[in-house]
Amino acid sequence: NKGNQSVVGTLKELTAVDITSSYPLRDKLRTLLNLPPLVQTTSKRIILITDSYTIHLLGEKNAGDFNGQKVVVTGQYNSCNQELTINDDGLELF
């Protein structure tokens, strides 16, 4: 299934935090002293949960505003990697 499609589901914004360092000994000392890590990266992923599957949403900067709400999303769907690139004005409340 590829092409322009509309899908109804609940939108969820996921946030992942990754703490990395190239100085393991210094980081252990920081941990022992209860100091925060030096390097932290955050990534967000917007997903749409339907009755039967989860779709990764791409291309909508304001999608997080609909977090936890039932929406209709319209865009180019790629079933190989379960991604939907949202069209302009392709996100609205259900």
N, C-alpha and C positions, 0 to 999 in steps of 0.2 A: 504494500500500500504506500504509494508515493503521490505527491501532488498537493493541491490546495484542499485542506479539510478543516472542518469545525469539530471540536471535541469539547464535551462538558465534563467537568470534574472539579475537585477541590484543590485550590492552589496552595502550595506550601513553600516557604522559603527556608532553605537549610543553610546553616553557616558552619564552616569548618575552620578550626584554628590549628595552625601548624607551627611548632616552635623548633627552630633549627639553630645549630651553632657549630662553629669550627674549632671551638675551644672547650673540650669536654671537662677538663680539670677546673677551669674557671666557672663553668656552669654548675658543677657539683658544689663548689664553694658557695655560689650564689644561692643554691637550693638549701644548703645547710644553714646559711645566714637568713633565710626567709626573704630573699630579695627577688624581685620579678626577673624573668628571663629578658635577655637583651634583644633577641630577634624574634619577631612574631609576625606571621602572615595570615591573613584571613581571606577565605574565598566563600562566595555565595553561589548557590545553585537554586534555581527555581524549578519546581517540579509540579506536575499536574497529576493528581491521583484520581483515576476513574474507577468504575466498578470492577474492571478486570485487569488493569495494568497501570504502570507509572510512566509518564512522558517527561523528558527533560525539555524545558522551554528555553528558547534563545531569542535575543533581540528586543526585549521589552524592558526599558529602564525602570518603569514604574510598576512592574509586576508585583513587587513586594508590598505595594499598597493594598493588594487584594489578598494578602496572606490569611489563610484559614477560611476563605469564602468560596462559595460555589460560583464558577465562572464558565463562560463560553469562550474558547480560544480558537481563532482561525488563523491558519498559516500553512506554510509548506512543511509537510510531514515526511520524515524519513524513517521508515519502519526498521531498517537495518540497525540503526543505533538508537531507536526510540527517541528521536529529537523532532521538535516542531519549532520552526522559525516563525515567530509571530508577525503577521502582516501589520502595516500601519493601521491603527484603530481596530486591531484584531483581538482585543481583550475587553470583555464587558461582563458585568454581573449576570448571573443566570436568573 
